[in-house]
Amino acid sequence: VQLVESGGGLVETGGSLRLSCAVPGYSFSDYVMGWFRQTPRKEREFVAAISRSGRFTLSADSVKGRFTISRDNAKNMLYLQMDTLKSEDTAVYYCAAAFNPFRADDVRRGSEEYEYWGQGTQVTVSS
């Protein structure tokens, strides 16, 4: 399964970005999806996750109220809308996928629970 992130870049503090993750050629609706981020000084950190239908979501406390995860199963696309960005949001952001066609309410926080990963997209928030 190939995951391709896009939408990263340089933004000022308080600004917004929308990350996208394309998953072409697969039954996208059979996958639980998530976003993670990593900096050189930290381990990979959970950001947000979404169930197969999009009905259920989870977010890290550090991004609640600022970031919104969503998906469009008709387009095989995952999104992360990031608002009110802070300098501490600077990181490489990764989308991840876990195959689970059996549970509609499955959302996952642990990076070890995901099987497939994108190459990452850099987000830099300048202060």
Secondary structure as the mmCIF struct_conf table of DSSP 4:
data_model
#
loop_
_struct_conf.conf_type_id
_struct_conf.id
_struct_conf.beg_label_comp_id
_struct_conf.beg_label_asym_id
_struct_conf.beg_label_seq_id
_struct_conf.end_label_comp_id
_struct_conf.end_label_asym_id
_struct_conf.end_label_seq_id
STRN STRN1 VAL A 4 SER A 6
STRN STRN2 GLY A 9 GLU A 12
TURN_TY1_P TURN_TY1_P1 THR A 13 GLY A 14
STRN STRN3 LEU A 17 ALA A 22
TURN_TY1_P TURN_TY1_P2 PRO A 24 GLY A 25
BEND BEND1 TYR A 26 TYR A 26
HELX_RH_3T_P HELX_RH_3T_P1 PHE A 28 ASP A 30
STRN STRN4 TYR A 31 GLN A 38
TURN_TY1_P TURN_TY1_P3 PRO A 40 ARG A 41
BEND BEND2 LYS A 42 LYS A 42
STRN STRN5 GLU A 45 ILE A 50
BEND BEND3 ARG A 52 ARG A 55
STRN STRN6 THR A 57 SER A 59
TURN_TY1_P TURN_TY1_P4 ASP A 61 ARG A 66
STRN STRN7 PHE A 67 ASP A 72
TURN_TY1_P TURN_TY1_P5 ASN A 73 ASN A 76
STRN STRN8 MET A 77 MET A 82
BEND BEND4 THR A 84 THR A 84
HELX_RH_3T_P HELX_RH_3T_P2 SER A 87 ASP A 89
STRN STRN9 ALA A 91 PHE A 99
TURN_TY1_P TURN_TY1_P6 PRO A 101 PHE A 102
TURN_TY1_P TURN_TY1_P7 ALA A 104 ASP A 105
HELX_RH_3T_P HELX_RH_3T_P3 SER A 111 GLU A 113
STRN STRN10 TYR A 116 TRP A 117
STRN STRN11 THR A 121 SER A 126
#
